[in-house]
Amino acid sequence: MKAVVQRRYGSAVLGDLDVPVPGNGEVLLEVRAAGVDMGVWHLLTGKPYLVRFIGFGVRGPKSPVPGRDVAGVVREIGPGVTEFAVGDEVFGTCEGSFAEHAVAPVTRLARKPQGLSFSEAAALPISGGTALQGLRGVQPGQRVLVLGAGGGVGSYGVQIAKAMGAHVTAVCSTRKVELARNLGADEVFDYTVADFTGTYDLILDCGGGRPFSLLRKATNDRGRIVLVGAETGGTITGGFHKMMAAPLLNLFSSRKLVPLMSAERADVFDELRVLAESGKVKPAVDKVFPLSEALKAVDHVYSRRSVGKTVVAI
Ligand SMILES: NC(=O)c1ccc[n+]([C@@H]2O[C@H](COP(=O)([O-])OP(=O)(O)OC[C@H]3O[C@@H](n4cnc5c(N)ncnc54)[C@H](OP(=O)(O)O)[C@@H]3O)[C@@H](O)[C@H]2O)c1
């Protein structure tokens, strides 16, 4: 099969690999589309260096194929699989979706939402799941601020917070203002012109790396600041050390910093399926690249040109 092959960090090429064989609890997918997010860039480059020490491979990447978000068709069932049958259309995450075939554990798959294309479904799992988990507990009428609203996680953050009945304020750069409005934000700040104002019950921080002190000033008493991530944290920990400090800092304030480690699970993806089928969430797919240009797709996201989500179609 054709696949993007990555033997060491910082270098990947289009090549040929054997079709993988599904093991216990796994299925073989014919990949139709693979989502691209900042995580793919982290695993392609091995940066920040911390990613090498949290299970993805110290000397080189454990998975020879990059890509995690996936949408495709089940072509073979591994031992013990009862959840899916050959021919089912599914979406979720796996190791190595930048390929014509990939093996995925059923614990990370759900049925593809009806009405979504494979490209739209592949844009959903990681970014949508992260936004969903970051917004848990939001009540109707609460004020939610989404930083990085024109990016992958943020574009879902705006839609899911609206679906929960919140008043949503989006923050993004000029090129992404129109998208944020179209996604349903009640108010949009273009931070290149003037930064946001106001106070919020929950801040979903998906970009910008603003200081905690500034975020706390913008949070109501007993409000939450959900730390999703930013690309401003340096090449060693990528800002993870700041997230680690959150429990200690929380001792001194009622405005809680909540570090988010989103889980990739079938039940989360199934919730996203329901939201997508109800029309409350629609993946904002910006550009679709062919497999031969998968690395260009990653660069498109890394260079912040992606407005919403970027996808590789196979
Ligand atoms: N904790 C977790 O479990 C988890 C899960 C998924 C992703 N992440 C991390 O979360 C971050 C966001 O992921 P993503 O996939 O959404 O990335 P993305 O698609 O690149 O979106 C990030 C957005 O932040 C915007 N941004 C940059 N500076 C900003 C500022 N000062 N104010 C407001 N917005 C700003 C960027 O574009 P503009 O500046 O052009 O507006 C971009 O649209 C990444 O660092 C990723 O690694 C964490």
The ligand as an SDF file (V2000), in Angstrom:
LIG
                    3D

 48 52  0  0  0  0  0  0  0  0999 V2000
   -4.5900   19.1090   25.6230 N   0  0  0  0  0  0  0  0  0  0  0  0
   -4.9720   18.2920   24.6490 C   0  0  0  0  0  0  0  0  0  0  0  0
   -5.4330   17.1700   24.8870 O   0  0  0  0  0  0  0  0  0  0  0  0
   -4.8440   18.7730   23.2200 C   0  0  0  0  0  0  0  0  0  0  0  0
   -5.5760   18.1480   22.1880 C   0  0  0  0  0  0  0  0  0  0  0  0
   -5.5000   18.6700   20.8910 C   0  0  0  0  0  0  0  0  0  0  0  0
   -4.6530   19.7570   20.6340 C   0  0  0  0  0  0  0  0  0  0  0  0
   -3.9000   20.2860   21.6500 N   0  0  0  0  0  0  0  0  0  0  0  0
   -3.0540   21.4780   21.4340 C   0  0  0  0  0  0  0  0  0  0  0  0
   -3.9390   22.5930   21.4110 O   0  0  0  0  0  0  0  0  0  0  0  0
   -3.4440   23.6090   20.5490 C   0  0  0  0  0  0  0  0  0  0  0  0
   -4.5250   23.9430   19.5210 C   0  0  0  0  0  0  0  0  0  0  0  0
   -4.6970   22.8230   18.6580 O   0  0  0  0  0  0  0  0  0  0  0  0
   -5.3740   23.0000   17.2470 P   0  0  0  0  0  0  0  0  0  0  0  0
   -5.3360   21.6730   16.5950 O   0  0  0  0  0  0  0  0  0  0  0  0
   -6.6610   23.6980   17.4140 O   0  0  0  0  0  0  0  0  0  0  0  0
   -4.3290   23.9630   16.5230 O   0  0  0  0  0  0  0  0  0  0  0  0
   -4.6040   24.9990   15.3550 P   0  0  0  0  0  0  0  0  0  0  0  0
   -5.5790   24.4250   14.3890 O   0  0  0  0  0  0  0  0  0  0  0  0
   -3.2670   25.4450   14.8870 O   0  0  0  0  0  0  0  0  0  0  0  0
   -5.3540   26.2060   16.1010 O   0  0  0  0  0  0  0  0  0  0  0  0
   -4.7190   27.0660   17.0050 C   0  0  0  0  0  0  0  0  0  0  0  0
   -5.2300   28.4540   16.7190 C   0  0  0  0  0  0  0  0  0  0  0  0
   -4.7390   29.3920   17.6320 O   0  0  0  0  0  0  0  0  0  0  0  0
   -4.6680   30.6370   16.9230 C   0  0  0  0  0  0  0  0  0  0  0  0
   -3.8800   31.6010   17.6640 N   0  0  0  0  0  0  0  0  0  0  0  0
   -2.5440   31.7780   17.6600 C   0  0  0  0  0  0  0  0  0  0  0  0
   -2.2090   32.8050   18.4600 N   0  0  0  0  0  0  0  0  0  0  0  0
   -3.3720   33.2860   18.9800 C   0  0  0  0  0  0  0  0  0  0  0  0
   -3.6980   34.3530   19.8720 C   0  0  0  0  0  0  0  0  0  0  0  0
   -2.7560   35.1500   20.3850 N   0  0  0  0  0  0  0  0  0  0  0  0
   -4.9940   34.5410   20.1920 N   0  0  0  0  0  0  0  0  0  0  0  0
   -5.9620   33.7520   19.6900 C   0  0  0  0  0  0  0  0  0  0  0  0
   -5.7180   32.7540   18.8360 N   0  0  0  0  0  0  0  0  0  0  0  0
   -4.4320   32.5110   18.4940 C   0  0  0  0  0  0  0  0  0  0  0  0
   -4.1000   30.2390   15.5890 C   0  0  0  0  0  0  0  0  0  0  0  0
   -4.3150   31.0150   14.4520 O   0  0  0  0  0  0  0  0  0  0  0  0
   -4.4340   32.5840   14.2790 P   0  0  0  0  0  0  0  0  0  0  0  0
   -3.3670   33.1830   15.1030 O   0  0  0  0  0  0  0  0  0  0  0  0
   -4.2260   32.8330   12.8220 O   0  0  0  0  0  0  0  0  0  0  0  0
   -5.8370   32.9710   14.6960 O   0  0  0  0  0  0  0  0  0  0  0  0
   -4.8360   28.9230   15.3290 C   0  0  0  0  0  0  0  0  0  0  0  0
   -6.0290   29.1240   14.5720 O   0  0  0  0  0  0  0  0  0  0  0  0
   -2.1720   23.0320   19.9270 C   0  0  0  0  0  0  0  0  0  0  0  0
   -1.0710   23.5350   20.6480 O   0  0  0  0  0  0  0  0  0  0  0  0
   -2.3150   21.5310   20.1110 C   0  0  0  0  0  0  0  0  0  0  0  0
   -1.0530   20.8900   20.1790 O   0  0  0  0  0  0  0  0  0  0  0  0
   -4.0060   19.8290   22.9320 C   0  0  0  0  0  0  0  0  0  0  0  0
  1  2  1  0
  2  3  2  0
  2  4  1  0
  4  5  1  0
  4 48  2  0
  5  6  2  0
  6  7  1  0
  7  8  2  0
  8  9  1  0
  8 48  1  0
  9 10  1  0
  9 46  1  0
 10 11  1  0
 11 12  1  0
 11 44  1  0
 12 13  1  0
 13 14  1  0
 14 15  2  0
 14 16  1  0
 14 17  1  0
 17 18  1  0
 18 19  2  0
 18 20  1  0
 18 21  1  0
 21 22  1  0
 22 23  1  0
 23 24  1  0
 23 42  1  0
 24 25  1  0
 25 26  1  0
 25 36  1  0
 26 27  1  0
 26 35  1  0
 27 28  2  0
 28 29  1  0
 29 30  1  0
 29 35  2  0
 30 31  1  0
 30 32  2  0
 32 33  1  0
 33 34  2  0
 34 35  1  0
 36 37  1  0
 36 42  1  0
 37 38  1  0
 38 39  2  0
 38 40  1  0
 38 41  1  0
 42 43  1  0
 44 45  1  0
 44 46  1  0
 46 47  1  0
M  CHG  2   8   1  16  -1
M  END
$$$$
